[in-house]
Amino acid sequence: MNILVIDDSALIRAILTRTLTPIGAVHAPGDLQGARDLLGFHSGQCDMDVVLLDLEMPERDGLSFLRDLRAHPHLADLSVIMVTSTQETERLDDAFAAGANDYVTKPAHDNVLRARTLNAARLTRALRAAKDRERDLAAANVQLEQLSLTDALTGLANRRAFDQQYAQALALAQRSRMPSTLIMADIDHFKRFNDALGHPAGDACLQQVAAVLQRSCHRRTDLVARYGGEEFALLLLDTDLRGAQEVAGRIHAALEEAAIPHPDHPLGRVTLSLGLASTAAADLKGAADAALYRAKAQGRNTTAEAH
């Protein structure tokens, strides 16, 4: 346990240090700047468990120092015991209003002082532990939410994430009249790939294609999702069909360069068929799907736009 004693009297500091040393490490700087440093006024880091603060000091009033202390968020849970030679109700009320947790009067009985200091330190640790648990729980919830929106195999957004973003994109397009484009992508002859090489190789192929799609979208607002099976969806905000065609061209070029072997494909490598539709279409997903089927019908490894 770390105990900080703040008092202008060297004698009082010595007495409190002697009394409290059996229950913890006592820090008793001779000036307020030393106390500020130990409390981390500038660093934002503090290892103290409890502070014993003189209510009346000639250099600076204890209440004023306490208000400064409570203004630092990292000290919000630190227990403060006011050490005072007065029991004036108004002064003590001011101390509690400023953020004090307890008080002792001079001279305090050794056992009483130790007991109150221990209780105050336990309160500090309990509050810090509760905040740590809250922080850990919040982080776990964020992680769970992220996992619920991520496709486990490819690391892309999953169908649930896509559906959420898709609804938001349509609403934004209606409000702002900014064009958005949807690209539906399907791996050509993927069943043949699995039949020839097996499902583990098929999973690896999906991961490679997902990486190509992700690299082909250069803006943070672009969403690349695994729509299901070997089908992917790319939602491009504030992008017209011309811009989507550029993205489609990058995808085809990147896949050609990647040259993922496909033993039962006329080209001997993995290709994609792409269907494009913009928010000008009444049914964006339906239009993109229809365009994708046309791309398949046109011989695959090509891009078709919605009519």
C-alpha positions as CSV (number, residue, x, y, z in Angstrom):
1,M,0.0,0.0,0.0
2,N,1.3,3.5,-0.9
3,I,0.3,6.3,1.4
4,L,0.9,9.9,0.6
5,V,1.2,12.4,3.4
6,I,0.7,16.1,2.5
7,D,1.4,18.4,5.5
8,D,3.5,21.6,5.8
9,S,4.8,20.5,9.3
10,A,7.9,18.4,9.2
11,L,7.0,17.2,12.7
12,I,3.5,16.0,11.7
13,R,5.0,14.4,8.6
14,A,7.4,12.5,10.8
15,I,4.7,11.4,13.3
16,L,2.4,10.2,10.5
17,T,5.2,8.4,8.7
18,R,6.2,6.6,11.9
19,T,2.5,5.7,12.7
20,L,1.6,4.5,9.2
21,T,4.8,2.7,8.1
22,P,3.7,-0.6,9.7
23,I,0.8,-0.8,7.2
24,G,2.4,0.6,4.0
25,A,5.0,2.6,2.2
26,V,4.7,6.2,3.3
27,H,5.6,9.1,1.0
28,A,5.9,12.5,2.6
29,P,7.4,15.1,0.3
30,G,8.2,18.4,1.9
31,D,6.5,20.6,-0.6
32,L,3.3,20.6,-2.7
33,Q,5.2,20.2,-6.0
34,G,6.6,16.9,-4.8
35,A,3.0,15.8,-3.9
36,R,1.8,16.8,-7.4
37,D,4.5,14.7,-9.0
38,L,3.6,11.7,-6.9
39,L,-0.1,12.2,-7.8
40,G,0.8,12.4,-11.5
41,F,-0.8,15.8,-12.1
42,H,1.2,16.0,-15.3
43,S,1.9,12.4,-16.1
44,G,-1.6,11.1,-15.5
45,Q,-0.1,8.1,-13.6
46,C,-0.5,7.6,-9.8
47,D,0.5,4.6,-7.6
48,M,-0.9,6.1,-4.4
49,D,-3.7,4.2,-2.6
50,V,-4.6,6.9,-0.1
51,V,-3.8,10.6,0.7
52,L,-3.7,12.2,4.1
53,L,-4.0,15.9,3.4
54,D,-3.7,18.7,5.9
55,L,-6.8,20.9,5.8
56,E,-4.9,24.1,6.6
57,M,-1.5,24.8,5.2
58,P,0.2,28.2,4.9
59,E,1.5,27.5,1.4
60,R,-1.9,26.6,0.0
61,D,-5.3,25.8,1.6
62,G,-5.9,22.1,1.7
63,L,-9.4,22.4,0.2
64,S,-8.0,24.2,-2.8
65,F,-5.4,21.5,-3.3
66,L,-8.1,18.8,-3.0
67,R,-10.2,20.5,-5.7
68,D,-7.2,20.5,-8.0
69,L,-6.7,16.8,-7.2
70,R,-10.3,15.9,-8.0
71,A,-10.0,17.8,-11.3
72,H,-7.7,15.0,-12.6
73,P,-9.8,12.1,-13.9
74,H,-7.1,9.5,-13.0
75,L,-7.5,10.5,-9.3
76,A,-11.2,10.3,-9.2
77,D,-11.2,7.1,-7.2
78,L,-8.3,8.0,-4.9
79,S,-9.3,8.1,-1.3
80,V,-8.4,11.3,0.6
81,I,-8.4,11.7,4.3
82,M,-8.4,15.3,5.6
83,V,-6.1,15.8,8.6
84,T,-7.4,18.7,10.7
85,S,-7.1,20.4,14.1
86,T,-10.6,21.7,13.9
87,Q,-14.0,20.0,14.0
88,E,-15.9,23.0,12.7
89,T,-18.9,21.5,10.9
90,E,-18.8,24.1,8.1
91,R,-15.1,23.4,7.3
92,L,-15.7,19.7,7.3
93,D,-18.8,20.1,5.1
94,D,-16.6,22.0,2.6
95,A,-14.0,19.3,2.7
96,F,-16.5,16.5,1.9
97,A,-18.1,18.7,-0.8
98,A,-14.7,19.1,-2.4
99,G,-14.2,15.3,-2.5
100,A,-12.8,14.2,0.8
101,N,-13.7,10.6,1.9
102,D,-12.9,10.9,5.6
103,Y,-11.2,13.0,8.2
104,V,-9.1,12.6,11.3
105,T,-8.3,15.3,13.9
106,K,-4.9,16.0,15.4
107,P,-3.7,14.3,17.4
108,A,-5.2,11.0,16.2
109,H,-4.9,7.7,18.1
110,D,-2.4,5.5,16.3
111,N,-4.8,2.5,15.9
112,V,-7.7,4.8,14.7
113,L,-5.4,6.4,12.2
114,R,-4.2,3.1,10.8
115,A,-7.7,1.7,10.6
116,R,-9.1,4.7,8.8
117,T,-6.1,4.7,6.4
118,L,-6.5,1.0,5.7
119,N,-10.2,1.4,5.0
120,A,-9.6,4.3,2.7
121,A,-7.0,2.4,0.8
122,R,-9.3,-0.6,0.4
123,L,-12.0,1.7,-1.0
124,T,-9.5,3.1,-3.5
125,R,-8.6,-0.4,-4.6
126,A,-12.2,-1.6,-4.8
127,L,-13.2,1.4,-7.0
128,R,-10.2,0.8,-9.3
129,A,-10.9,-2.9,-9.5
130,A,-14.5,-2.1,-10.4
131,K,-13.4,0.3,-13.1
132,D,-11.0,-2.3,-14.5
133,R,-13.8,-4.8,-14.7
134,E,-16.0,-2.4,-16.4
135,R,-13.2,-1.5,-18.9
136,D,-12.5,-5.2,-19.5
137,L,-16.2,-5.9,-20.0
138,A,-16.6,-3.0,-22.4
139,A,-13.6,-4.3,-24.4
140,A,-15.0,-7.8,-24.5
141,N,-18.3,-6.5,-25.7
142,V,-16.6,-4.5,-28.4
143,Q,-14.7,-7.6,-29.4
144,L,-17.8,-9.8,-29.4
145,E,-19.6,-7.2,-31.6
146,Q,-16.7,-7.1,-34.0
147,L,-16.7,-10.9,-34.2
148,S,-20.4,-11.0,-34.8
149,L,-19.8,-8.7,-37.8
150,T,-16.8,-10.5,-39.2
151,D,-16.6,-13.6,-41.4
152,A,-14.4,-16.1,-39.6
153,L,-12.8,-17.6,-42.7
154,T,-11.8,-14.5,-44.7
155,G,-11.7,-11.7,-42.1
156,L,-14.1,-9.6,-44.2
157,A,-17.4,-8.2,-43.1
158,N,-20.0,-10.8,-42.9
159,R,-23.6,-10.8,-44.3
160,R,-25.0,-9.2,-41.1
161,A,-22.5,-6.4,-41.3
162,F,-23.3,-5.9,-45.0
163,D,-27.0,-5.8,-44.4
164,Q,-26.5,-3.1,-41.8
165,Q,-24.2,-1.0,-44.0
166,Y,-26.5,-1.5,-47.0
167,A,-29.5,-0.1,-45.2
168,Q,-27.5,2.9,-44.1
169,A,-26.1,3.4,-47.6
170,L,-29.6,3.5,-49.1
171,A,-30.8,6.0,-46.5
172,L,-27.8,8.2,-47.1
173,A,-28.3,8.1,-50.8
174,Q,-31.9,9.1,-50.4
175,R,-31.0,12.0,-48.1
176,S,-27.9,13.3,-49.9
177,R,-28.5,12.1,-53.5
178,M,-24.9,10.9,-53.5
179,P,-24.4,7.9,-55.8
180,S,-23.4,4.6,-54.3
181,T,-22.6,1.4,-56.2
182,L,-22.9,-2.2,-55.3
183,I,-20.7,-4.9,-56.9
184,M,-21.7,-8.5,-56.5
185,A,-18.8,-10.9,-57.2
186,D,-18.9,-14.6,-57.6
187,I,-15.9,-17.0,-58.1
188,D,-16.3,-18.8,-61.4
189,H,-16.6,-22.6,-61.4
190,F,-16.0,-22.7,-57.6
191,K,-17.7,-26.1,-57.2
192,R,-15.3,-27.6,-59.8
193,F,-12.4,-26.1,-57.8
194,N,-13.6,-27.8,-54.6
195,D,-14.2,-31.1,-56.5
196,A,-10.7,-31.0,-57.9
197,L,-8.7,-29.8,-55.0
198,G,-10.9,-30.4,-51.9
199,H,-12.5,-28.0,-49.4
200,P,-9.4,-27.0,-47.5
201,A,-7.9,-25.7,-50.8
202,G,-11.3,-24.1,-51.4
203,D,-11.1,-22.2,-48.1
204,A,-7.6,-21.0,-49.0
205,C,-8.9,-19.8,-52.3
206,L,-11.7,-17.9,-50.6
207,Q,-9.1,-16.2,-48.4
208,Q,-6.9,-15.3,-51.3
209,V,-9.8,-13.8,-53.3
210,A,-11.0,-11.9,-50.2
211,A,-7.5,-10.3,-49.9
212,V,-7.5,-9.3,-53.6
213,L,-10.9,-7.7,-53.2
214,Q,-9.9,-5.8,-50.1
215,R,-6.7,-4.5,-51.7
216,S,-8.7,-3.4,-54.8
217,C,-10.8,-1.0,-52.7
218,H,-8.7,2.0,-51.7
219,R,-11.1,4.1,-49.6
220,R,-12.0,3.5,-45.9
221,T,-15.6,4.0,-46.7
222,D,-15.7,1.0,-49.1
223,L,-17.1,-2.1,-47.6
224,V,-16.0,-5.6,-48.8
225,A,-18.1,-8.4,-47.4
226,R,-18.5,-12.1,-47.8
227,Y,-22.1,-12.4,-48.9
228,G,-22.3,-16.2,-48.7
229,G,-20.4,-19.2,-50.0
230,E,-18.2,-18.1,-52.9
231,E,-20.1,-14.8,-53.4
232,F,-18.9,-11.4,-52.2
233,A,-20.4,-7.9,-52.1
234,L,-18.6,-4.6,-52.4
235,L,-20.5,-1.5,-51.3
236,L,-18.9,1.7,-52.6
237,L,-20.2,4.9,-51.1
238,D,-20.2,8.1,-53.1
239,T,-19.2,6.2,-56.2
240,D,-20.9,6.1,-59.6
241,L,-20.8,3.4,-62.1
242,R,-17.7,4.8,-63.8
243,G,-15.8,4.6,-60.5
244,A,-17.1,1.1,-59.8
245,Q,-15.9,0.1,-63.3
246,E,-12.4,1.2,-62.3
247,V,-12.6,-0.9,-59.1
248,A,-13.8,-3.9,-61.2
249,G,-10.9,-3.4,-63.6
250,R,-8.4,-3.5,-60.7
251,I,-10.0,-6.7,-59.3
252,H,-9.7,-8.5,-62.6
253,A,-6.1,-7.3,-63.1
254,A,-5.2,-8.3,-59.5
255,L,-6.7,-11.8,-59.9
256,E,-4.9,-12.3,-63.1
257,E,-1.6,-11.3,-61.5
258,A,-2.3,-13.5,-58.5
259,A,-2.8,-16.5,-60.8
260,I,-4.5,-18.7,-58.3
261,P,-4.4,-22.2,-60.0
262,H,-7.8,-23.7,-60.9
263,P,-7.3,-27.1,-62.6
264,D,-10.9,-27.3,-63.9
265,H,-11.2,-23.7,-65.4
266,P,-10.7,-23.0,-69.1
267,L,-8.1,-20.4,-68.2
268,G,-6.4,-22.6,-65.6
269,R,-6.7,-19.9,-62.9
270,V,-9.4,-18.4,-60.6
271,T,-11.5,-15.7,-62.0
272,L,-14.5,-13.6,-60.9
273,S,-17.7,-12.6,-62.5
274,L,-18.9,-9.1,-61.4
275,G,-22.3,-7.4,-61.5
276,L,-22.6,-3.7,-61.0
277,A,-25.6,-1.5,-60.0
278,S,-25.9,2.0,-58.6
279,T,-28.5,3.5,-56.3
280,A,-30.3,4.8,-59.3
281,A,-31.8,1.3,-59.5
282,A,-35.0,0.8,-57.6
283,D,-33.7,-2.5,-56.2
284,L,-30.0,-2.2,-55.8
285,K,-29.3,-5.7,-54.7
286,G,-31.7,-7.2,-57.2
287,A,-30.1,-5.1,-60.0
288,A,-26.6,-6.1,-59.0
289,D,-27.6,-9.8,-58.8
290,A,-29.2,-9.6,-62.3
291,A,-26.0,-8.0,-63.7
292,L,-23.9,-10.8,-62.1
293,Y,-26.0,-13.5,-63.8
294,R,-25.5,-11.7,-67.1
295,A,-21.8,-11.7,-66.5
296,K,-21.9,-15.4,-65.9
297,A,-24.0,-15.9,-69.1
298,Q,-21.6,-13.9,-71.1
299,G,-18.8,-16.4,-70.4
300,R,-17.6,-15.4,-66.9
301,N,-14.4,-13.5,-66.0
302,T,-16.2,-10.3,-67.0
303,T,-18.2,-7.4,-65.6
304,A,-21.8,-6.6,-66.4
305,E,-23.8,-3.5,-65.5
306,A,-27.4,-3.3,-64.5
307,H,-29.7,-2.0,-67.2
